[in-house]
Amino acid sequence: MGTKQVNMHEAKSRLSELGELVWKGEKIVIAKAGKPYLDLYPHISDSKPRKPGRFKGVIKMSSDFDHTPETIIKTFEGE
């Protein structure tokens, strides 16, 4: 399949048809003032279910993680 360029107005009135072409492998470029402006791509979900604990043993917390020095607190508070 090749690349098809359509102007913005044409894309608005043929969006459903263009969407079908994209899903069939056609590359659609939407032009504005005769110049390529947008590329139309199919949405492909790449999200996978979250797997808790995959970084267990990789990320370490410092023993003083919950202790913030008073000087840093004062700096953030503008003292």
C-alpha positions in Angstrom: 0.0 0.0 0.0 1.1 3.5 -0.6 0.8 6.9 0.9 -2.3 9.1 0.3 -2.3 12.8 1.0 -5.7 14.6 1.5 -6.4 18.1 2.5 -8.0 19.0 5.9 -11.5 19.6 4.4 -11.5 16.3 2.6 -10.3 14.5 5.7 -13.2 15.9 7.7 -15.8 14.7 5.2 -14.1 11.3 4.6 -12.8 10.5 8.1 -14.5 7.1 8.4 -13.3 6.0 5.0 -9.8 7.2 5.7 -9.8 5.4 9.0 -10.7 2.1 7.2 -7.9 2.7 4.7 -5.4 3.2 7.6 -6.5 -0.1 9.2 -5.9 -1.8 5.9 -2.3 -0.5 5.8 -2.6 2.7 3.8 -0.6 5.7 5.1 -2.7 8.8 5.2 -1.2 12.3 5.4 -3.5 15.2 6.1 -2.3 18.4 4.5 -2.9 22.0 5.5 -2.3 24.7 2.9 -0.9 22.0 0.7 1.8 20.9 3.1 1.8 17.7 5.2 0.4 18.5 8.6 -0.8 15.3 10.3 -0.3 11.6 9.9 -3.2 9.3 10.5 -2.4 6.1 12.3 -4.5 3.3 13.8 -4.6 3.1 17.6 -2.9 -0.1 18.7 -3.1 -0.7 22.5 0.2 -1.7 23.8 -0.7 -1.6 27.5 -0.1 -4.8 29.4 -1.6 -5.6 32.8 0.6 -4.2 35.6 2.7 -6.8 37.4 3.4 -5.7 40.9 6.8 -6.4 42.4 8.7 -6.6 39.1 11.4 -4.3 40.5 11.7 -6.1 43.9 15.3 -6.4 44.9 16.3 -3.8 42.2 15.3 -0.6 43.9 16.7 0.1 47.3 15.5 2.7 49.8 18.0 4.4 52.0 17.6 3.7 55.7 17.0 7.4 56.3 14.4 7.8 53.5 11.7 9.0 55.9 14.0 11.5 57.7 14.4 15.0 56.1 17.1 17.1 57.6 15.8 20.3 59.3 18.1 22.5 57.1 16.3 21.2 53.9 12.9 21.7 55.4 13.8 25.3 56.3 15.2 25.9 52.8 11.9 24.8 51.2 9.9 26.9 53.7 12.0 30.0 52.9 13.6 30.4 56.3 
